[in-house]
């Protein structure tokens, strides 16, 4: 009888312990950042593909990223994109600007079967003059993200602000991103088995107007909001993330292309 109850305790407590101490069960949303970081000296290889469909224009991007865990709370990374933009007039494609990133988890609280954490992040896009597709500017993004993770439920929230550098006489407006998400694991499996988490996000993007020689450009700026269903599938140290952003509100100034949808597929491998 004692061994029977002991086995029940082990089968419940062991997956919870893995969740709290390892990176196998740690997830981030599809279209927004979470507080998840790598373990010390851990390596993440990340491949992604995305599409942004706007009226008669399509923007595709494939990217390859590498991340490294400096500590158990601090990760750095580099991302190289290949971009292709096509509309009715022209097609532009090639290697885009390299992005450097870092994330630091400054707070973590563990309870039985659950974990809360928060992190700050920074992304820097230098002026890559050798890139085939480039804005020819140095842009900076700062952000904050919070996450709650349990064996069945997830919730995340984040806010990011992108400082866009001027390009000649063009003053490029900054952007604010606001994200909220929930996740649900339909079934808790043994840690060695494949795992699935269903995710629903609300993503907002608020743009300042661009200006030319100090004069606002009417067809620029505004805000858009998306509802974004997605899924995360993991098998030990390998993960697949996929989702689609569906516009639910658009208040863009002037005659600007509106998003029809945005789609993303990402593969992650932790070493």
VEXMI-90378 format. One record per residue (C-alpha): residue in one letter; x, y, z. Coordinates in steps of 0.001 Angstrom, whole numbers, plus 500000, padded with zeros to 6 digits. Layout:
N
<rose><r>a</r><x>X</x><y>Y</y><z>Z</z></rose>
...
***
This chain:
271
<rose><r>x</r><x>500000</x><y>500000</y><z>500000</z></rose>
<rose><r>x</r><x>502828</x><y>502411</y><z>500902</z></rose>
<rose><r>x</r><x>504632</x><y>501654</y><z>497644</z></rose>
<rose><r>x</r><x>501441</x><y>502347</y><z>495696</z></rose>
<rose><r>x</r><x>501050</x><y>505827</y><z>497168</z></rose>
<rose><r>x</r><x>504772</x><y>506479</y><z>496839</z></rose>
<rose><r>x</r><x>504593</x><y>505691</y><z>493139</z></rose>
<rose><r>x</r><x>501707</x><y>508147</y><z>492697</z></rose>
<rose><r>x</r><x>503730</x><y>510869</y><z>494394</z></rose>
<rose><r>x</r><x>506720</x><y>510166</y><z>492151</z></rose>
<rose><r>x</r><x>504679</x><y>510188</y><z>488935</z></rose>
<rose><r>x</r><x>503183</x><y>513578</y><z>489871</z></rose>
<rose><r>x</r><x>506201</x><y>515244</y><z>491457</z></rose>
<rose><r>x</r><x>508841</x><y>514168</y><z>488941</z></rose>
<rose><r>x</r><x>507248</x><y>515830</y><z>485880</z></rose>
<rose><r>x</r><x>506629</x><y>518942</y><z>488004</z></rose>
<rose><r>x</r><x>510304</x><y>518972</y><z>489047</z></rose>
<rose><r>x</r><x>511385</x><y>518678</y><z>485413</z></rose>
<rose><r>x</r><x>509104</x><y>521542</y><z>484515</z></rose>
<rose><r>x</r><x>510582</x><y>523770</y><z>487207</z></rose>
<rose><r>x</r><x>514238</x><y>522982</y><z>486657</z></rose>
<rose><r>x</r><x>514623</x><y>522139</y><z>482955</z></rose>
<rose><r>x</r><x>514064</x><y>523863</y><z>479630</z></rose>
<rose><r>x</r><x>512111</x><y>521009</y><z>478041</z></rose>
<rose><r>x</r><x>508733</x><y>522304</y><z>479261</z></rose>
<rose><r>x</r><x>509581</x><y>526018</y><z>479059</z></rose>
<rose><r>x</r><x>507742</x><y>527672</y><z>476152</z></rose>
<rose><r>x</r><x>507281</x><y>531113</y><z>474644</z></rose>
<rose><r>x</r><x>504362</x><y>532262</y><z>472467</z></rose>
<rose><r>x</r><x>504551</x><y>532157</y><z>468675</z></rose>
<rose><r>x</r><x>504256</x><y>535863</y><z>467800</z></rose>
<rose><r>x</r><x>505517</x><y>537503</y><z>470979</z></rose>
<rose><r>x</r><x>508418</x><y>537010</y><z>473393</z></rose>
<rose><r>x</r><x>508279</x><y>535161</y><z>476695</z></rose>
<rose><r>x</r><x>510717</x><y>535122</y><z>479621</z></rose>
<rose><r>x</r><x>512187</x><y>531719</y><z>478727</z></rose>
<rose><r>x</r><x>516007</x><y>531574</y><z>478627</z></rose>
<rose><r>x</r><x>518555</x><y>528825</y><z>478000</z></rose>
<rose><r>x</r><x>520514</x><y>526942</y><z>480623</z></rose>
<rose><r>x</r><x>524169</x><y>527908</y><z>481192</z></rose>
<rose><r>x</r><x>526299</x><y>527073</y><z>478133</z></rose>
<rose><r>x</r><x>523177</x><y>525925</y><z>476305</z></rose>
<rose><r>x</r><x>522882</x><y>526444</y><z>472547</z></rose>
<rose><r>x</r><x>519701</x><y>526995</y><z>470538</z></rose>
<rose><r>x</r><x>519540</x><y>526602</y><z>466766</z></rose>
<rose><r>x</r><x>516459</x><y>528315</y><z>465399</z></rose>
<rose><r>x</r><x>515045</x><y>528242</y><z>461854</z></rose>
<rose><r>x</r><x>511939</x><y>530195</y><z>460927</z></rose>
<rose><r>x</r><x>509714</x><y>531105</y><z>457983</z></rose>
<rose><r>x</r><x>507012</x><y>533778</y><z>457921</z></rose>
<rose><r>x</r><x>504647</x><y>535459</y><z>455484</z></rose>
<rose><r>x</r><x>502922</x><y>538843</y><z>455697</z></rose>
<rose><r>x</r><x>500116</x><y>539228</y><z>453140</z></rose>
<rose><r>x</r><x>498915</x><y>542799</y><z>452602</z></rose>
<rose><r>x</r><x>496407</x><y>543588</y><z>449838</z></rose>
<rose><r>x</r><x>498380</x><y>542938</y><z>446612</z></rose>
<rose><r>x</r><x>501772</x><y>542659</y><z>448304</z></rose>
<rose><r>x</r><x>503467</x><y>539677</y><z>449930</z></rose>
<rose><r>x</r><x>506515</x><y>539728</y><z>452207</z></rose>
<rose><r>x</r><x>508239</x><y>536404</y><z>452941</z></rose>
<rose><r>x</r><x>511137</x><y>535862</y><z>455305</z></rose>
<rose><r>x</r><x>513291</x><y>532865</y><z>456179</z></rose>
<rose><r>x</r><x>515709</x><y>533221</y><z>459062</z></rose>
<rose><r>x</r><x>518408</x><y>531306</y><z>460870</z></rose>
<rose><r>x</r><x>519304</x><y>532202</y><z>464467</z></rose>
<rose><r>x</r><x>521776</x><y>531018</y><z>467079</z></rose>
<rose><r>x</r><x>521453</x><y>531640</y><z>470816</z></rose>
<rose><r>x</r><x>523841</x><y>530940</y><z>473675</z></rose>
<rose><r>x</r><x>523196</x><y>530795</y><z>477430</z></rose>
<rose><r>x</r><x>525800</x><y>532907</y><z>479204</z></rose>
<rose><r>x</r><x>524194</x><y>531933</y><z>482520</z></rose>
<rose><r>x</r><x>520974</x><y>530242</y><z>483564</z></rose>
<rose><r>x</r><x>519267</x><y>533665</y><z>483365</z></rose>
<rose><r>x</r><x>521044</x><y>535441</y><z>480507</z></rose>
<rose><r>x</r><x>521030</x><y>534547</y><z>476814</z></rose>
<rose><r>x</r><x>522509</x><y>536243</y><z>473731</z></rose>
<rose><r>x</r><x>521754</x><y>535593</y><z>470074</z></rose>
<rose><r>x</r><x>522240</x><y>536546</y><z>466427</z></rose>
<rose><r>x</r><x>519729</x><y>536208</y><z>463572</z></rose>
<rose><r>x</r><x>520282</x><y>536301</y><z>459801</z></rose>
<rose><r>x</r><x>517187</x><y>536761</y><z>457588</z></rose>
<rose><r>x</r><x>516527</x><y>536201</y><z>453908</z></rose>
<rose><r>x</r><x>513669</x><y>538408</y><z>452700</z></rose>
<rose><r>x</r><x>511498</x><y>538583</y><z>449602</z></rose>
<rose><r>x</r><x>508983</x><y>541354</y><z>448928</z></rose>
<rose><r>x</r><x>506646</x><y>541251</y><z>445947</z></rose>
<rose><r>x</r><x>503869</x><y>543561</y><z>444798</z></rose>
<rose><r>x</r><x>502279</x><y>544532</y><z>441475</z></rose>
<rose><r>x</r><x>505248</x><y>546709</y><z>440492</z></rose>
<rose><r>x</r><x>508415</x><y>544898</y><z>441535</z></rose>
<rose><r>x</r><x>510095</x><y>542086</y><z>443432</z></rose>
<rose><r>x</r><x>512910</x><y>542633</y><z>445887</z></rose>
<rose><r>x</r><x>514793</x><y>539790</y><z>447542</z></rose>
<rose><r>x</r><x>518066</x><y>539019</y><z>449292</z></rose>
<rose><r>x</r><x>519846</x><y>538727</y><z>452630</z></rose>
<rose><r>x</r><x>518498</x><y>541225</y><z>455155</z></rose>
<rose><r>x</r><x>520001</x><y>543048</y><z>458124</z></rose>
<rose><r>x</r><x>521543</x><y>540937</y><z>460877</z></rose>
<rose><r>x</r><x>519874</x><y>541286</y><z>464298</z></rose>
<rose><r>x</r><x>521685</x><y>540959</y><z>467629</z></rose>
<rose><r>x</r><x>519635</x><y>540141</y><z>470731</z></rose>
<rose><r>x</r><x>519897</x><y>539497</y><z>474441</z></rose>
<rose><r>x</r><x>517426</x><y>538578</y><z>477181</z></rose>
<rose><r>x</r><x>517914</x><y>538620</y><z>480942</z></rose>
<rose><r>x</r><x>515521</x><y>536919</y><z>483367</z></rose>
<rose><r>x</r><x>515654</x><y>539040</y><z>486501</z></rose>
<rose><r>x</r><x>512865</x><y>537373</y><z>488496</z></rose>
<rose><r>x</r><x>511678</x><y>533800</y><z>488984</z></rose>
<rose><r>x</r><x>509265</x><y>532262</y><z>491488</z></rose>
<rose><r>x</r><x>508760</x><y>528499</y><z>491728</z></rose>
<rose><r>x</r><x>505834</x><y>526775</y><z>493375</z></rose>
<rose><r>x</r><x>504676</x><y>523176</y><z>493211</z></rose>
<rose><r>x</r><x>503857</x><y>522516</y><z>489545</z></rose>
<rose><r>x</r><x>504079</x><y>526165</y><z>488467</z></rose>
<rose><r>x</r><x>506582</x><y>528893</y><z>487717</z></rose>
<rose><r>x</r><x>506395</x><y>532660</y><z>487278</z></rose>
<rose><r>x</r><x>509199</x><y>534701</y><z>485747</z></rose>
<rose><r>x</r><x>509958</x><y>538045</y><z>484153</z></rose>
<rose><r>x</r><x>512687</x><y>539215</y><z>481808</z></rose>
<rose><r>x</r><x>513953</x><y>542248</y><z>479953</z></rose>
<rose><r>x</r><x>515134</x><y>542033</y><z>476365</z></rose>
<rose><r>x</r><x>517074</x><y>544074</y><z>473846</z></rose>
<rose><r>x</r><x>517376</x><y>543744</y><z>470065</z></rose>
<rose><r>x</r><x>519773</x><y>545734</y><z>467919</z></rose>
<rose><r>x</r><x>519631</x><y>545891</y><z>464126</z></rose>
<rose><r>x</r><x>522865</x><y>547531</y><z>462996</z></rose>
<rose><r>x</r><x>523198</x><y>549316</y><z>459682</z></rose>
<rose><r>x</r><x>524286</x><y>546387</y><z>457523</z></rose>
<rose><r>x</r><x>525563</x><y>548218</y><z>454452</z></rose>
<rose><r>x</r><x>526473</x><y>544899</y><z>452814</z></rose>
<rose><r>x</r><x>522950</x><y>543481</y><z>453091</z></rose>
<rose><r>x</r><x>520948</x><y>543046</y><z>449891</z></rose>
<rose><r>x</r><x>517704</x><y>544102</y><z>451608</z></rose>
<rose><r>x</r><x>518328</x><y>546822</y><z>454185</z></rose>
<rose><r>x</r><x>516778</x><y>549910</y><z>455764</z></rose>
<rose><r>x</r><x>520308</x><y>551399</y><z>456001</z></rose>
<rose><r>x</r><x>519590</x><y>552371</y><z>459591</z></rose>
<rose><r>x</r><x>520463</x><y>551250</y><z>463111</z></rose>
<rose><r>x</r><x>517287</x><y>550396</y><z>465032</z></rose>
<rose><r>x</r><x>516894</x><y>549402</y><z>468680</z></rose>
<rose><r>x</r><x>514120</x><y>547522</y><z>470484</z></rose>
<rose><r>x</r><x>513676</x><y>547332</y><z>474261</z></rose>
<rose><r>x</r><x>511097</x><y>545139</y><z>475944</z></rose>
<rose><r>x</r><x>509686</x><y>543492</y><z>479051</z></rose>
<rose><r>x</r><x>507975</x><y>540119</y><z>479284</z></rose>
<rose><r>x</r><x>506193</x><y>538133</y><z>482000</z></rose>
<rose><r>x</r><x>505153</x><y>534485</y><z>482012</z></rose>
<rose><r>x</r><x>503258</x><y>532012</y><z>484172</z></rose>
<rose><r>x</r><x>503670</x><y>528302</y><z>483403</z></rose>
<rose><r>x</r><x>501983</x><y>525315</y><z>485013</z></rose>
<rose><r>x</r><x>501455</x><y>521737</y><z>483947</z></rose>
<rose><r>x</r><x>498135</x><y>522635</y><z>482266</z></rose>
<rose><r>x</r><x>497948</x><y>526414</y><z>481797</z></rose>
<rose><r>x</r><x>500205</x><y>529212</y><z>480520</z></rose>
<rose><r>x</r><x>499825</x><y>532956</y><z>480376</z></rose>
<rose><r>x</r><x>502158</x><y>535620</y><z>479026</z></rose>
<rose><r>x</r><x>502291</x><y>539397</y><z>478626</z></rose>
<rose><r>x</r><x>504878</x><y>541601</y><z>476979</z></rose>
<rose><r>x</r><x>505536</x><y>545148</y><z>475844</z></rose>
<rose><r>x</r><x>508231</x><y>546232</y><z>473383</z></rose>
<rose><r>x</r><x>509252</x><y>549619</y><z>472005</z></rose>
<rose><r>x</r><x>511214</x><y>549970</y><z>468771</z></rose>
<rose><r>x</r><x>513313</x><y>553097</y><z>468224</z></rose>
<rose><r>x</r><x>513635</x><y>553619</y><z>464452</z></rose>
<rose><r>x</r><x>516544</x><y>555703</y><z>463221</z></rose>
<rose><r>x</r><x>515991</x><y>558439</y><z>460667</z></rose>
<rose><r>x</r><x>516971</x><y>557715</y><z>457080</z></rose>
<rose><r>x</r><x>518237</x><y>560872</y><z>455434</z></rose>
<rose><r>x</r><x>515380</x><y>563388</y><z>455293</z></rose>
<rose><r>x</r><x>512893</x><y>560693</y><z>456317</z></rose>
<rose><r>x</r><x>512043</x><y>560547</y><z>460015</z></rose>
<rose><r>x</r><x>510824</x><y>556999</y><z>460597</z></rose>
<rose><r>x</r><x>508181</x><y>556669</y><z>463306</z></rose>
<rose><r>x</r><x>508799</x><y>554463</y><z>466332</z></rose>
<rose><r>x</r><x>506624</x><y>551434</y><z>467082</z></rose>
<rose><r>x</r><x>505058</x><y>550009</y><z>470246</z></rose>
<rose><r>x</r><x>504098</x><y>546323</y><z>470493</z></rose>
<rose><r>x</r><x>501662</x><y>545035</y><z>473147</z></rose>
<rose><r>x</r><x>501001</x><y>541302</y><z>473516</z></rose>
<rose><r>x</r><x>498923</x><y>539009</y><z>475728</z></rose>
<rose><r>x</r><x>498613</x><y>535235</y><z>475404</z></rose>
<rose><r>x</r><x>497215</x><y>532135</y><z>477079</z></rose>
<rose><r>x</r><x>498222</x><y>528521</y><z>476562</z></rose>
<rose><r>x</r><x>496635</x><y>525194</y><z>477424</z></rose>
<rose><r>x</r><x>498166</x><y>521719</y><z>477521</z></rose>
<rose><r>x</r><x>495335</x><y>519247</y><z>476766</z></rose>
<rose><r>x</r><x>497185</x><y>516297</y><z>478218</z></rose>
<rose><r>x</r><x>500200</x><y>515965</y><z>480507</z></rose>
<rose><r>x</r><x>502514</x><y>513235</y><z>479222</z></rose>
<rose><r>x</r><x>505627</x><y>511549</y><z>480489</z></rose>
<rose><r>x</r><x>508596</x><y>513876</y><z>480020</z></rose>
<rose><r>x</r><x>510017</x><y>511580</y><z>477309</z></rose>
<rose><r>x</r><x>506865</x><y>511764</y><z>475163</z></rose>
<rose><r>x</r><x>505799</x><y>514404</y><z>472642</z></rose>
<rose><r>x</r><x>504030</x><y>517389</y><z>474202</z></rose>
<rose><r>x</r><x>501452</x><y>519800</y><z>472724</z></rose>
<rose><r>x</r><x>500384</x><y>523252</y><z>473945</z></rose>
<rose><r>x</r><x>497580</x><y>525240</y><z>472280</z></rose>
<rose><r>x</r><x>498025</x><y>529025</y><z>472312</z></rose>
<rose><r>x</r><x>495813</x><y>532046</y><z>471677</z></rose>
<rose><r>x</r><x>497420</x><y>535493</y><z>471462</z></rose>
<rose><r>x</r><x>496267</x><y>539098</y><z>471198</z></rose>
<rose><r>x</r><x>498914</x><y>541200</y><z>469432</z></rose>
<rose><r>x</r><x>498823</x><y>544973</y><z>469040</z></rose>
<rose><r>x</r><x>501096</x><y>547214</y><z>466980</z></rose>
<rose><r>x</r><x>500991</x><y>551011</y><z>467395</z></rose>
<rose><r>x</r><x>502967</x><y>553043</y><z>464859</z></rose>
<rose><r>x</r><x>503968</x><y>556689</y><z>464973</z></rose>
<rose><r>x</r><x>503699</x><y>558709</y><z>461769</z></rose>
<rose><r>x</r><x>506693</x><y>559054</y><z>459497</z></rose>
<rose><r>x</r><x>507799</x><y>562551</y><z>458559</z></rose>
<rose><r>x</r><x>509709</x><y>564063</y><z>455645</z></rose>
<rose><r>x</r><x>511822</x><y>567074</y><z>456572</z></rose>
<rose><r>x</r><x>509699</x><y>567502</y><z>459693</z></rose>
<rose><r>x</r><x>506344</x><y>567330</y><z>457857</z></rose>
<rose><r>x</r><x>504113</x><y>564395</y><z>458790</z></rose>
<rose><r>x</r><x>503320</x><y>561881</y><z>456048</z></rose>
<rose><r>x</r><x>499555</x><y>561342</y><z>456017</z></rose>
<rose><r>x</r><x>499723</x><y>557742</y><z>454758</z></rose>
<rose><r>x</r><x>501746</x><y>556469</y><z>457719</z></rose>
<rose><r>x</r><x>501238</x><y>555558</y><z>461352</z></rose>
<rose><r>x</r><x>498205</x><y>554099</y><z>463096</z></rose>
<rose><r>x</r><x>497542</x><y>550833</y><z>464856</z></rose>
<rose><r>x</r><x>496565</x><y>547243</y><z>464155</z></rose>
<rose><r>x</r><x>495391</x><y>544397</y><z>466383</z></rose>
<rose><r>x</r><x>495481</x><y>540675</y><z>465676</z></rose>
<rose><r>x</r><x>494076</x><y>537534</y><z>467255</z></rose>
<rose><r>x</r><x>496576</x><y>534728</y><z>466786</z></rose>
<rose><r>x</r><x>495879</x><y>531012</y><z>467296</z></rose>
<rose><r>x</r><x>498973</x><y>528826</y><z>467439</z></rose>
<rose><r>x</r><x>500424</x><y>525523</y><z>468577</z></rose>
<rose><r>x</r><x>503674</x><y>524394</y><z>470188</z></rose>
<rose><r>x</r><x>504810</x><y>520818</y><z>469778</z></rose>
<rose><r>x</r><x>507898</x><y>519590</y><z>471618</z></rose>
<rose><r>x</r><x>509811</x><y>516343</y><z>471867</z></rose>
<rose><r>x</r><x>512499</x><y>516607</y><z>474536</z></rose>
<rose><r>x</r><x>514905</x><y>519274</y><z>473234</z></rose>
<rose><r>x</r><x>513209</x><y>519823</y><z>469829</z></rose>
<rose><r>x</r><x>510231</x><y>522148</y><z>469276</z></rose>
<rose><r>x</r><x>507906</x><y>523233</y><z>466474</z></rose>
<rose><r>x</r><x>505933</x><y>526483</y><z>466741</z></rose>
<rose><r>x</r><x>503284</x><y>527526</y><z>464225</z></rose>
<rose><r>x</r><x>500514</x><y>530087</y><z>464091</z></rose>
<rose><r>x</r><x>498575</x><y>532633</y><z>462071</z></rose>
<rose><r>x</r><x>497724</x><y>536252</y><z>462883</z></rose>
<rose><r>x</r><x>494230</x><y>537338</y><z>461878</z></rose>
<rose><r>x</r><x>493531</x><y>541109</y><z>461847</z></rose>
<rose><r>x</r><x>490540</x><y>542114</y><z>463965</z></rose>
<rose><r>x</r><x>491024</x><y>545901</y><z>464091</z></rose>
<rose><r>x</r><x>492901</x><y>548306</y><z>461835</z></rose>
<rose><r>x</r><x>493145</x><y>552073</y><z>462196</z></rose>
<rose><r>x</r><x>495939</x><y>553031</y><z>459815</z></rose>
<rose><r>x</r><x>496246</x><y>556614</y><z>458606</z></rose>
<rose><r>x</r><x>495657</x><y>557368</y><z>454950</z></rose>
<rose><r>x</r><x>495994</x><y>554922</y><z>452084</z></rose>
<rose><r>x</r><x>498168</x><y>552157</y><z>453552</z></rose>
<rose><r>x</r><x>498059</x><y>548437</y><z>452763</z></rose>
<rose><r>x</r><x>496085</x><y>546459</y><z>455372</z></rose>
<rose><r>x</r><x>497202</x><y>543041</y><z>456556</z></rose>
<rose><r>x</r><x>495197</x><y>540101</y><z>455251</z></rose>
<rose><r>x</r><x>497077</x><y>537662</y><z>457515</z></rose>
<rose><r>x</r><x>500504</x><y>536849</y><z>458926</z></rose>
<rose><r>x</r><x>501744</x><y>533281</y><z>459287</z></rose>
<rose><r>x</r><x>504787</x><y>531823</y><z>461049</z></rose>
<rose><r>x</r><x>506520</x><y>528447</y><z>461337</z></rose>
<rose><r>x</r><x>509560</x><y>527972</y><z>463604</z></rose>
<rose><r>x</r><x>511841</x><y>525058</y><z>464475</z></rose>
<rose><r>x</r><x>513993</x><y>525072</y><z>467633</z></rose>
<rose><r>x</r><x>516692</x><y>522678</y><z>468717</z></rose>
<rose><r>x</r><x>518358</x><y>522965</y><z>472127</z></rose>
<rose><r>x</r><x>521842</x><y>521515</y><z>472608</z></rose>
***
